[in-house]
Amino acid sequence: MAVIPASGTQHALRAGDYEAVIASVGATLRSLTYRGRNLVVPFEADEVRPAHRGATLAPWPNRIVDGKYSFGGRDFQLGLTEPARGHALHGLATWLDFEAVDKGSDHVTLAAVIQPQTAYPWRIIVTARFELGPGGLTQSVTARNDSAEPAPWGTAPHPYLVAGEGRVDDWTLELPAAQVLEATPDRLIPTELTAVDANDPERFDFRTARPIGPVEIDHAYSGLIRGSDGIATVRLTVPTPPPLDAGASGGASGRVGPAAGTGVEMSWDASCPWVQVHTADKPDPAASRLGLAVEPMTCAPDAFNAGSYDYDAGLVVIEPDASATASWRIAAIV
């Protein structure tokens, strides 16, 4: 009998200079490379996936505070899957084994069912499609409500982007977001939505590309600044060193901004009005800040309790027999 790797069935994709491997457990992006260069932090096939690295998050991304929410006049208590902070984290699908329903050399479509359960009594058919092309890897997630009542819904991916050599501290970030969701430092409970330049711009304002440095971020952003095509794009780069004589032409101070370099970008459309950014800080220095988590989200943290907040948390409600789709793309910057 064939032994299935710990991360599930492996689906290897290739198109041009891109290669990707999708693991069936959690519909997880296990690796993505461009000309052999990592664009995300990978892990081994026969390794239990480290936390939620690369997983598809559903039927909610991020946290539900205390695991409690109300919907349709009923109160629910979810299991606390983030026990240190006492929250329900990243949904119910991250450890489901997704089945391939369509596959080719450059694409795979995986499907799983979130069955009705005490704390989430809706049947949701989740389909995750991954496709490689000249523009990188595109993932789309579709949820169909196979229940008799409307269902609350949210989704996101959880890749840790890699710009190139080094770690998070060494890379330059361009994050086109005007607002950041403040949170309590201990439990990351949302408090208020503020301008990125209001309280701690050195930590939160990356609308103009600049080095990340030592700042620690684990926050949701909104107020996304999109192009004329409606697409928001986060760019993470290893800056090209300025020429040796740059100081002579850098003005009176001799300072110049970070030059564009190689790296990785992630983009998405209006289906995701929020994005979580995390500098992946860990107690173990060897495992810390290996990649930058960039998670386009259809809704804010704790969106199942949207009525508790004075901003639009973006909770999606799917009617019976209806569907909702969100998508995003990861590509190399060369």
Order of alpha helices (4+ residues) and beta strands (2+ residues): beta-beta-beta-beta-beta-beta-beta-beta-beta-beta-beta-beta-beta-beta-beta-beta-beta-beta-beta-alpha-beta-beta-beta-beta-beta-beta-beta-beta
